[in-house]
Amino acid sequence: MPNPSAQEPSARRRSVYIFAIAFTAAIGGFLFGYDISLIGAANLYLKEQFNLTEEMLGFSTASAALGCVFGPFLGAWLCDRIGRERTMIVAALLLALGAIITALAPSILLFNLFRIIGGVGVGICSVASPMYLAEIAPPKIRGKLGVTYQLAIVVGATAAPLAAYGILQVFPETVAWRWMFGSQMLVILLFTPLLLLIPSSPRWLAEKGRFDEALDVLNKVHGPEIALTELEEIKASLQTEEGGFRELLQPGIRFALLIGLMLAFFNNWTGWSAMASYIPILFEMAGVEDRHIAILQFSITYLAMAVVTIGSMFLIDRIGRRPLWIIASLTMALVTATTGAVFAFQIHGPILLLVITLCTVPHGLALGALPWLMMSEIFPNRIRAKAVALTTTFLWLMIFAAAQTFPLLTGFSQRTIGSPAGAFWFATVICLAAALFGWKMLPETKGRSLEKIADSWQRH
């Protein structure tokens, strides 16, 4: 009979090992959040430095997201060729190049070009990191580990305005924005060496026929009792999959693809993702005159989202993906409708900060986290990289479209009804559609192995 006291330390070691791996892989999410959020603090100064129009400001703000559109398919190819963890190293190198040149850029053209190149790195990482986390995690805690990527995004997004605020205390405003972009190098220099220490994905190793190595990783993650069963499931799934893009159009799988695309759409058009890069500008539009205070309040909104995302980590494997999505969608509809009313009635001060901060709650709870997690859960092993690349590319197109469109929506609303309220009411309608999607279409993946999820589409 097994000795429980001997098993417990082994289980604890496995838990520590799994979370150490997840932490390292999730640093890619930190870089993503830091890079995307940083522009929200810097675009106040970019607008004046380069004398940008509304359209030019929208493109400069969204340029990194445009680069991210090109990253996923390159990332998918690299993930299949060299593995998930080595792909993250390539992403970090592109981010480093983007950080250095944007910090030194003498013109908006060069700035945008290297924001796009850095964005390619973010796009690559946005495929490799969630996929790696989904493939390495035991089913019972896959939701929790998957949400660590979203948590890392939020922590990075919180750190960026705080770093920007600190930089503004040290450097003149004319050059402070350059130091903001250069500050990314600190995290990149930490991230890259750590990636050399994590194991390859067992699914990738099995796909390459390296079954002994895959079993070794599964033993460390699951323990020997489960590892052999898991490996046999992986082998069986690989034998029934073609691995080509045509498989994405097969009955069942194409419905999974539709789910992934809709998750990507709602991730960005339910409110927060569109407005996030413009929060300091929204505060200025509402009467906050001190830019340093606007940037500090910007960090407060992300800090609130970080707290909610931590809560989501403990709920997602208990309540389930589908109920959380429906609750978050309806909550976001209420919050965006209220935020629109606050702008329409020109209510300033703490109430404005409160309602914008409340927009982070449903996003952190589900609308931000679940798409990244579920897009890496719902597809079969052999086509996962291709499918995730396709849905992630669409997600980045939606991020670019939302970031590019938001200043136009607020400008149109300002000219039409005298406030940006219309942009928030538009998001309310999208949120109601997201709730309907969750109720009618979204599957529940809680506690199921990746292979069983994939098999369910074949029977769909």
LUMPASE-49258 format. One record per residue (C-alpha): x, y, z; residue in three letters. Coordinates in pm, whole numbers, plus 32768, in hexadecimal, padded with zeros to 4 digits. Layout:
<vopas>
XYZALA
...
</vopas>
This chain:
<vopas>
800080008000MET
8091815A7FA2PRO
810D822E80BDASN
8043837880BDPRO
815684338173SER
824D83D18062ALA
815B84317F4EGLN
810A858D7FD5GLU
826B86217FB0PRO
827885957E4FSER
812986367DFDALA
81A0877E7E96ARG
82DF87737DC7ARG
8211873C7C8DARG
813388647CE6SER
825F89467D1DVAL
82F988CA7BD6TYR
81B789087B11ILE
81858A667B9BPHE
82F48AC07B5FALA
82CD8A5879F2ILE
81828B1479D5ALA
821D8C4D7A6EPHE
833A8C487972THR
82588C107845ALA
81688D1D78C1ALA
827B8E2778C0ILE
822F8E3E774DGLY
80D78EBB77B6GLY
817D8FBE7899PHE
824190447770LEU
8103904976A0PHE
8045910E77ABGLY
816991F977F0TYR
81A092447680ASP
8030927E762CILE
7FE893497768SER
811F941F7748LEU
809394CF7616ILE
7F6C954576EAGLY
805C960977C7ALA
8140967A76ADALA
804296E775A5ASN
7FF698267668LEU
815A98937618TYR
817597F174BFLEU
804A98C0744DLYS
81049A03749CGLU
826299897442GLN
81FE992D72DEPHE
80CA9A1072BAASN
7FDB98EC7277LEU
7E79990571EFTHR
7D5E98257278GLU
7D9B97277163GLU
7F17972D7193MET
7EEF9708730DLEU
7E0A95DE72D4GLY
7F08953671EFPHE
8030957872D8SER
7F6994EC73FBTHR
7EFD93BA7332ALA
80419383726DSER
80C6927A735EALA
7F7B91BF733CALA
7FA891C971C2LEU
80F9911F71F0GLY
8051902072D0CYS
7F6F8FC171ABVAL
80A08F3B70F1PHE
81328E88721EGLY
80498D5F7257PRO
80828CA27110PHE
81F98CD3712ELEU
81D38C657297GLY
81098B307233ALA
82108ACA7134TRP
83258AFB7233LEU
825E8A427341CYS
82418913725DASP
83AA892571E5ARG
847989807318ILE
8387895B743CGLY
82B98A457510ARG
83C98AB57603GLU
84CC8B0674F3ARG
83C08BC97439THR
83968CA3756EMET
850C8CF17560ILE
84E68D6B73F7VAL
83C38E44746AALA
84958EDD7582ALA
85AA8F3A748BLEU
84B28FEC73A5LEU
842090A574D1LEU
857E91137533ALA
85BE919D73D6LEU
8473925773DAGLY
84B492E77535ALA
860C937174DFILE
85B294137393ILE
846594AC7403THR
851E95497527ALA
861395EC7435LEU
85269633730FALA
855797937278PRO
8411978571B0SER
82B296F971D6ILE
82EC9622709ELEU
8414956C713CLEU
835D955B7289PHE
822F94B271E7ASN
830A93C4711DLEU
83BD933C724FPHE
82809336731FARG
8200924C720FILE
833E91767226ILE
831E916673A1GLY
81B19110736BGLY
82178FE37299VAL
82D38F6A73CDGLY
819D8F9D74A5VAL
80CA8EE573A1GLY
81BA8DBD739FILE
81B88DB1751ACYS
803B8DC57524SER
802F8C787469VAL
81528BC57510ALA
81178C1E767FSER
7FA48BBF76A3PRO
7FD68A8775CFMET
80FD8A1876A3TYR
803B8A5677E5LEU
7F0D89917766ALA
7FE4886B76F3GLU
80B6884E7830ILE
7F9F887E7933ALA
7EE0876079DDPRO
7D6987717985PRO
7CFA87C07AEALYS
7DC589017AFBILE
7DDF8958798AARG
7CEC8A7779B7GLY
7DB38B087AD5LYS
7EFF8AE87A1DLEU
7E648B6B78DCGLY
7DEB8CA17991VAL
7F518CE47A09THR
7F918D6078A6TYR
7E758E5C78C3GLN
7EED8EB77A22LEU
804A8EF37998ALA
7FB48FD37888ILE
7EFC909B7991VAL
802B90B47A77VAL
80FC912B7950GLY
7FEC922478F2ALA
7FE592A07A5BTHR
815F92BE7A6FALA
8178938A792EALA
80C194C679A5PRO
816A94AB7AFBLEU
82BC949E7A4CALA
825095C0796FALA
81EC968A7AA2TYR
833F96447B43GLY
83F996A07A05ILE
833A97E979F0LEU
83BC98427B4CGLN
8523981C7AD2VAL
852D98897964PHE
849C99B678AAPRO
8356997177F1GLU
840199A8769FTHR
84D8986F76CCVAL
841E97AC77DBALA
834E96EE76DBTRP
849296657643ARG
84FE95D77792TRP
83A5953D77B7MET
83D694667682PHE
8542941976DAGLY
84D793987832SER
844E925A7791GLN
85B491DB7774MET
85C5919778ECLEU
84B6908B78D3VAL
85368FFE7789ILE
86908FC8781FLEU
85ED8F06793DLEU
84FB8E417863PHE
85E88DB4775DTHR
86DB8CF0783FPRO
85B88C567904LEU
85268BC677C3LEU
865F8AF47799LEU
86078A3A78DBLEU
84A389C47892ILE
8455887477E9PRO
83BD88457693SER
8246880B7677SER
81FA86957699PRO
80FC86B4757DARG
820687487496TRP
8302863C74FALEU
8203852A74B3ALA
81AC85C57363GLU
831F85B17309LYS
832B84427372GLY
83FD848A74A8ARG
831C83BE758DPHE
841E8374769DASP
845F84E876CBGLU
82EA852F76C9ALA
82B3842677D4LEU
83CA84BB78A8ASP
831F861378A2VAL
81C9857878EALEU
825D84B97A12ASN
82DC85FF7AA7LYS
818F86AD7A70VAL
808D859A7AB6HIS
814D848C7B6EGLY
818B83297AE9PRO
802982B07B33GLU
7F8A839B7A35ILE
80AA83DE7947ALA
809282967882LEU
7F1A82BA7852THR
7F46842477E1GLU
805483C076E8LEU
7F7882AF7654GLU
7E5B83AC7627GLU
7F4D84987577ILE
7FC883827491LYS
7E64831D743CALA
7DFE848273ECSER
7F2D84B3730ALEU
7ED3837C7243GLN
7D7383FC71F8THR
7DDB855D7191GLU
7E5985CC703DGLU
7F03870970B8GLY
7EB587E16F86GLY
7DE7891D6F63PHE
7CDA88526EB0ARG
7C8B87A76FFAGLU
7C1388F87081LEU
7AF288E86F89LEU
7A7B878E6FECGLN
792487747095PRO
794587AD7208GLY
7A9F884871F0ILE
7A1A896C7124ARG
791F89AC723BPHE
7A4689B27330ALA
7AED8AAC7245LEU
79B48B857247LEU
79B68B7D73C5ILE
7B238BEB73C6GLY
7AE38D0A72D4LEU
79B98D87739CMET
7A818D7A74E0LEU
7B8A8E4E7434ALA
7A858F4A73C0PHE
79DB8F727511PHE
7B2A8F8A75C4ASN
7B6290DA751CASN
7A11917674D1TRP
796791517623THR
7A019296769DGLY
7B439283775ETRP
7C3D921D764FSER
7BCA9337756CALA
7BDC94467675MET
7D0E93CD7738ALA
7E1594827669SER
7D5495CA7684TYR
7D0695D677F9ILE
7DEB97007845PRO
7D5797BA771BILE
7BF6976A7798LEU
7C5597F878ECPHE
7CD49932783EGLU
7B8E994B7779MET
7AD5993678C6ALA
7B9B9A55795AGLY
7CCF99BB7A01VAL
7DD69AC479B7GLU
7F0E9A277A56ASP
7F93991E7967ARG
8061987A7A75HIS
7F1F98427B3CILE
7E6D97BE7A05ALA
7F8396BC79D3ILE
7F7C965D7B44LEU
7E0296297B32GLN
7E3D955879FAPHE
7F1294687ACBSER
7E0094567BD4ILE
7D0A93CD7AD3THR
7DFC92B57A77TYR
7E4B926E7BE3LEU
7CD692307C18ALA
7CD691407AF0MET
7E0190857B82ALA
7D4190497CC6VAL
7C118FC97C07VAL
7CEA8EE97B29THR
7D828E457C5DILE
7C1F8DFE7CD1GLY
7BD08D6D7B7CSER
7CEE8C737BA3MET
7C398BD77CCBPHE
7ADF8BDF7C2BLEU
7B208B667ACBILE
7B5989F57B24ASP
7A3C89F87C23ARG
79228ABB7B80ILE
79888A6B7A1BGLY
79D28B3378E1ARG
786F8B5D785FARG
77C38BE97999PRO
78E28CDE79D2LEU
78CA8D5A786BTRP
77538D9A7881ILE
77708E4B79D2ILE
78918F237957ALA
77E08F827812SER
76A48FF578C4LEU
777090AF79CATHR
783B916078BEMET
76F891C7780DALA
7681926C794ELEU
77D093137992VAL
780393A07832THR
769E94257830ALA
76E494D4797BTHR
7834955B7903THR
778795ED77D3GLY
768B969878B8ALA
77A4972B798EVAL
784297C67859PHE
76EF983577CEALA
769A98EF790FPHE
78019971792FGLN
783A98E17A8AILE
79A899127AEBHIS
7A8698B87C11GLY
7A8C976C7CCFPRO
794C96ED7C27ILE
79F596F77AD3LEU
7B2496367B53LEU
7A38953D7BFBLEU
796994EA7AC4VAL
7A9A94C879E2ILE
7B3D93EB7AE8THR
7A0093177AF8LEU
7A2992D17983CYS
7B5D920579E2THR
7A9891177AC3VAL
79D9904579C1PRO
7B03905378D5HIS
7BEB8FCC79E1GLY
7AE88ECD7A50LEU
7AAC8E2978FEALA
7A9D8F0177C4LEU
7C158F3777C3GLY
7C8D8DEA784CALA
7BA88CE477B4LEU
7BF18D237642PRO
7D698CEB7675TRP
7D288BB27741LEU
7C148B16766FMET
7CB28B5B751CMET
7DD08A7A7591SER
7CE789737627GLU
7BE48929751EILE
7CB488AF73F5PHE
7D51875673B3PRO
7EC6872A73F4ASN
7F4D87137293ARG
7E9588467211ILE
7EA0890F7355ARG
7FBB89F572E5ALA
7F0F8A407198LYS
7DB98A757235ALA
7E3E8B50734DVAL
7F048C18724EALA
7DC78C577185LEU
7CF08CBC72B0THR
7E098D8A734BTHR
7E458E407202THR
7CD48E9671FCPHE
7CEB8F047367LEU
7E088FF37312TRP
7D45907771E8LEU
7C2B90C272DBMET
7D1E916B73CDILE
7DA5924072B0PHE
7C4792937232ALA
7BCA92EB738FALA
7CF993C373E4ALA
7CEB946F7290GLN
7B7394A972A5THR
7B499517740FPHE
7BC7968073E1PRO
7AE9969A72ACLEU
79BB961A7370LEU
79FA97067493THR
7A38982773A2GLY
78F597DE72E4PHE
783597BE742BSER
78CF990374ABGLN
786299BD7372ARG
7707991C736BTHR
7694991974D6ILE
77A299EB757FGLY
785598D1763BSER
7907978275FBPRO
77DA96C8768EALA
7771962E7541GLY
78B0955E752CALA
785B94B87679PHE
76F0947B761CTRP
776593D674DBPHE
783492E875B6ALA
76FC929E7686THR
764E920B7556VAL
777F9130750BILE
778190B57674CYS
76189042765CLEU
76738F82751FALA
779A8EE575DCALA
76AE8E6A76EDALA
75CA8DCD75E6LEU
76F98D247546PHE
77608C977699GLY
76028C1176DCTRP
75C58B747586LYS
771A8B0E74FCMET
783D8B0D75F2LEU
78A689AC7660PRO
7917894F77BFGLU
7A7F88CD77CETHR
7AAF88C67947LYS
7B6A879279C7GLY
7B8186E37874ARG
7CC6867377D1SER
7D28871C7689LEU
7CFD85D175D5GLU
7B9885A27658LYS
7B3D870675F5ILE
7BC486C57496ALA
7B07857D747DASP
79C0862B74D7SER
79D286F97395TRP
79EB85BC72C8GLN
789D85517361ARG
780386AD7345HIS
</vopas>
